[in-house]
């Protein structure tokens, strides 16, 4: 009972952690609050650019796919090229991934520097890895459901390994995001990147991480926790199966020992029978100590059966008792074979 409780509770914890991880990573991937870029509008107005509509002059949130402006802050004027209203009524720009170049089988767009090319590939890798994570976790959920339904320790171990792999994929996505942010802020000097902005604008801009980034990291960590819980559940289930196997083996051995105790026939039993005053010694004359499976001078054939030869009356109680013992020896041997077969076939 303890093994059942351990396996069930830990498996439920692993399932909750796995579902929560998928939900958190999905929410973090689709929201636009990975970084918060704060711009001092006083410096912008002071430098005579208060009427400019470029995104770099406004406080903004940025996600994997969009750069958005809060409704409570200043933002570019409506009608600015590329500006659209998203589903939660924020005005946004779509981030540039140069998908047209990919459709033309050009991994690297023309007229960009090497650092810009590295930044672009890192930026592309993040959503691709996050999508791979979500797909793999969906498949892992189906595998875990099958393992739970069948109570299979091997399938649960496979599920835990797949969850660990998914956690590594999610961590790789976060690593590529950090690397892309580093290249953008510190390495790339192409037009439109922070290092190409005026010095005063760089000093007036502050970039910090926001809640979408934290939610995604929590989801990745929960994936690792789900992997550990699933593996622990498999260990509990295997431990319970081991105890059940040992109990069944012991039960079969006791059954076989009890069978031997009921059907054994040894010479010392004959001595005990001879010591009984109710049975004359003539009943045991020339009687075999073990039932034979082939004709001997001590056996006579009557019909389809062989019965022991005795000098006394064949209808005496002692002869009838020994005849019954001889008949049950074959059944004892068959029962013994069945028990041994069960012991050999029982497995972990």
C-alpha positions in Angstrom: 0.0 0.0 0.0 2.9 2.4 0.8 4.3 1.8 -2.7 0.9 2.6 -4.3 0.6 5.8 -2.4 4.1 6.9 -3.2 3.8 6.2 -6.9 0.3 7.9 -7.2 1.2 11.0 -5.3 4.5 11.6 -6.9 3.1 10.9 -10.4 0.3 13.4 -9.8 2.9 16.0 -8.8 4.9 15.3 -11.9 1.8 15.6 -14.1 0.8 19.0 -12.5 4.3 20.3 -12.9 4.5 19.2 -16.6 1.1 20.8 -17.5 2.0 24.0 -15.6 5.4 24.1 -17.4 3.7 23.9 -20.8 1.2 26.6 -19.9 3.8 29.0 -18.6 6.2 28.6 -21.5 3.3 29.1 -24.0 2.2 32.2 -22.1 5.7 33.6 -22.0 6.3 32.9 -25.7 3.1 34.6 -26.8 3.3 37.7 -24.6 5.3 40.8 -25.3 7.1 41.5 -22.0 10.5 39.9 -22.2 12.3 43.2 -22.0 11.2 46.7 -20.9 13.0 49.5 -22.6 12.6 52.7 -20.7 13.4 56.0 -22.6 13.7 59.4 -20.9 11.3 61.5 -23.0 12.7 64.7 -21.4 16.0 64.1 -23.1 14.3 63.4 -26.4 12.3 66.6 -26.3 15.4 68.5 -25.1 17.3 67.4 -28.2 14.4 68.5 -30.5 13.1 65.1 -31.5 9.8 65.1 -29.5 7.8 64.8 -32.7 9.8 61.9 -34.2 7.9 58.6 -34.7 10.8 56.2 -34.5 10.3 53.4 -32.0 13.7 54.1 -30.3 12.4 57.4 -28.9 9.6 55.8 -26.8 9.3 53.5 -23.8 8.3 50.0 -25.1 7.9 46.3 -24.2 9.5 43.7 -26.5 8.6 40.0 -26.8 9.6 37.2 -29.1 7.5 38.4 -32.1 6.5 42.0 -31.4 7.6 45.3 -30.0 4.7 47.1 -28.3 3.9 50.4 -26.6 1.8 50.8 -23.5 -1.5 52.6 -23.7 -0.6 54.7 -20.8 2.7 56.0 -22.3 3.6 58.1 -25.3 3.9 56.1 -28.5 4.3 56.7 -32.2 1.3 58.3 -33.9 -1.4 56.1 -35.4 -0.9 55.5 -39.1 2.9 55.1 -38.7 4.0 52.5 -41.3 4.2 49.1 -39.7 2.3 50.1 -36.6 -0.8 47.9 -35.8 -3.2 47.2 -32.9 -2.8 43.7 -31.4 -5.4 41.5 -29.7 -5.0 43.2 -26.3 -5.3 46.7 -27.7 -1.6 47.5 -27.7 0.1 49.3 -30.6 2.9 47.1 -31.9 5.6 46.6 -34.5 6.4 43.1 -35.8 10.0 42.1 -35.2 12.1 41.5 -38.3 13.3 37.9 -38.9 13.9 38.3 -42.7 11.6 35.5 -43.5 11.6 36.5 -47.2 15.3 35.6 -47.4 14.5 32.2 -45.8 11.8 31.5 -48.4 14.5 32.3 -51.1 16.9 29.8 -49.4 19.1 32.6 -48.2 20.1 32.1 -44.6 21.9 35.4 -44.4 20.4 38.5 -45.9 22.7 40.6 -48.0 24.4 43.8 -46.9 24.7 43.0 -43.2 27.8 42.6 -41.1 29.0 39.3 -39.5 27.9 40.3 -36.1 24.4 41.2 -37.4 24.2 37.8 -39.1 25.1 36.0 -35.9 22.5 38.1 -34.0 19.9 37.3 -36.6 20.5 33.5 -36.4 20.4 33.6 -32.6 17.2 35.6 -32.7 15.7 33.0 -35.1 16.8 30.1 -32.9 14.8 31.3 -29.9 11.2 30.9 -31.3 12.2 27.7 -33.1 13.5 26.1 -29.9 10.5 27.2 -27.9 8.2 25.7 -30.6 10.2 22.5 -30.4 9.8 22.5 -26.7 6.1 22.8 -26.8 5.7 20.1 -29.4 8.0 17.7 -27.6 6.2 18.3 -24.3 2.8 17.5 -26.0 4.2 14.2 -27.2 5.8 13.5 -23.8 2.4 14.0 -22.2 0.8 11.3 -24.4 3.6 8.9 -23.5 3.2 9.6 -19.8 -0.5 9.1 -20.0 0.1 5.6 -21.6 2.6 4.8 -18.9 0.3 5.9 -16.2 -2.6 3.9 -17.6 -0.6 0.7 -18.0 1.3 1.3 -14.8 4.6 0.7 -16.7 7.8 1.7 -14.9 9.7 1.5 -18.2 7.4 3.9 -20.0 7.5 6.3 -17.0 11.3 6.2 -17.1 11.2 7.0 -20.9 8.8 9.9 -20.1 11.1 11.3 -17.5 14.1 11.2 -19.9 12.0 12.9 -22.6 11.0 15.6 -20.1 14.6 16.1 -19.2 15.4 16.5 -22.9 12.6 19.1 -23.3 13.9 21.0 -20.3 17.3 21.2 -22.1 15.6 22.4 -25.2 13.8 25.1 -23.2 17.1 26.1 -21.5 18.8 26.3 -24.9 16.0 28.7 -26.1 16.7 31.0 -23.2 20.4 30.8 -23.8 20.0 31.9 -27.4 17.8 34.7 -26.3 20.4 36.0 -23.9 23.1 35.7 -26.6 21.0 37.6 -29.1 20.4 40.4 -26.6 24.1 40.6 -25.8 25.0 40.8 -29.5 22.3 43.5 -30.1 23.4 45.7 -27.2 27.2 45.2 -27.3 28.4 44.0 -30.7 26.2 45.0 -33.7 26.8 48.5 -35.1 24.6 48.3 -38.1 21.9 51.0 -38.6 18.9 50.6 -36.3 20.8 48.9 -33.5 21.5 50.6 -30.2 25.2 51.1 -30.8 24.3 53.2 -33.9 22.1 55.6 -31.9 23.3 59.0 -30.7 25.3 59.0 -27.5 22.6 61.0 -25.6 19.9 58.5 -26.6 22.0 55.5 -25.5 22.5 57.2 -22.1 18.7 58.0 -21.8 17.7 54.3 -22.5 17.5 51.6 -19.9 16.8 47.9 -20.8 15.6 45.4 -18.1 14.0 42.0 -18.2 10.2 41.8 -17.6 7.6 39.2 -16.5 7.3 37.2 -19.7 11.0 36.3 -19.4 10.5 35.2 -15.8 7.4 33.1 -16.6 9.2 31.3 -19.3 12.2 30.4 -17.0 9.8 29.2 -14.3 8.2 26.9 -17.0 11.6 25.5 -17.9 12.4 24.8 -14.3 9.1 23.1 -13.7 9.9 20.8 -16.6 13.0 19.7 -14.8 11.0 19.2 -11.7 8.4 17.1 -13.6 11.2 14.9 -15.0 12.5 14.2 -11.4 9.0 13.5 -10.1 8.2 11.1 -13.0 11.4 9.2 -12.5 10.7 9.0 -8.7 7.2 7.7 -9.5 8.7 5.0 -11.7 11.2 4.0 -8.9 8.3 3.7 -6.5 6.3 1.6 -8.9 9.2 -0.7 -9.6 9.9 -1.0 -5.9 6.3 -2.1 -5.3 6.5 -4.6 -8.2 9.6 -6.0 -6.7 7.9 -6.5 -3.3 4.9 -8.1 -5.0 7.2 -10.4 -7.0 9.0 -11.5 -3.8 5.7 -12.1 -2.0 4.3 -14.2 -4.9 7.5 -16.2 -5.1 7.5 -16.9 -1.4 3.8 -17.9 -1.7 4.6 -20.3 -4.5 7.5 -21.8 -2.5 5.3 -22.3 0.5 2.7 -23.9 -1.6 5.2 -26.3 -3.1 6.6 -27.1 0.4 3.1 -27.8 1.7 2.5 -30.1 -1.3 5.6 -32.1 -0.6 4.6 -32.3 3.1 1.2 -33.8 2.1 2.4 -36.2 -0.6 5.9 -37.3 0.5 6.4 -41.0 1.1 9.6 -42.1 2.7 10.8 -45.3 4.4 10.6 -43.8 7.9 6.8 -43.4 7.3 6.7 -47.1 6.8 8.5 -47.6 10.1 5.9 -45.4 11.8 3.1 -47.4 10.2 4.7 -50.7 11.4 4.7 -49.3 14.9 1.0 -49.2 14.9 -0.5 -52.2 16.7 -3.7 -52.2 14.5 -1.8 -53.1 11.3 -0.1 -56.5 11.2 3.5 -56.8 9.9 2.3 -59.1 7.1 0.7 -56.2 5.4 4.1 -54.6 4.7 5.8 -57.6 3.3 7.5 -57.0 -0.1 5.8 -53.6 -0.4 8.0 -50.9 -2.1 9.2 -47.9 -0.2 8.6 -45.6 -3.2 5.9 -45.9 -5.9 7.4 -47.1 -9.2 6.5 -45.9 -12.6 7.3 -49.2 -14.3 6.2 -52.8 -13.6 8.2 -54.7 -10.9 7.8 -57.9 -9.0 6.1 -55.9 -6.3 3.3 -54.6 -8.6 0.4 -56.5 -10.2 -1.7 -55.3 -13.2 -5.5 -55.1 -12.7 -7.4 -53.6 -15.5 -5.7 -50.3 -16.5 -4.0 -49.8 -13.1 -1.1 -51.3 -11.3 -1.5 -52.0 -7.6 1.0 -53.2 -5.0 1.4 -56.9 -4.4 1.0 -58.0 -0.8 0.8 -61.3 1.0 -2.1 -60.3 3.1 -5.6 -59.4 2.1 -5.8 -56.7 -0.6 -8.9 -55.4 1.1 -7.2 -54.7 4.3 -7.0 -51.0 5.5 -3.3 -50.7 5.2 -3.2 -51.9 1.6 -6.0 -49.6 0.6 -4.3 -46.7 2.3 -1.0 -47.3 0.4 -2.9 -47.8 -2.8 -4.4 -44.3 -2.4 -1.0 -42.9 -1.8 0.4 -44.5 -4.9 -2.5 -43.0 -7.0 -1.9 -39.5 -5.7 1.8 -39.5 -6.4 1.2 -38.7 -10.1 -1.1 -35.8 -9.2 1.6 -34.6 -6.8 4.2 -34.7 -9.5 2.0 -32.7 -11.9 1.2 -30.1 -9.3 5.0 -29.8 -8.6 5.7 -29.2 -12.3 3.0 -26.5 -12.4 4.4 -24.6 -9.4 8.0 -24.8 -10.7 6.8 -23.5 -14.0 5.1 -20.5 -12.3 8.3 -19.8 -10.4 10.3 -19.8 -13.5 7.8 -17.6 -15.4 7.5 -15.1 -12.6 9.5 -12.0 -13.4 10.2 -8.5 -12.2 
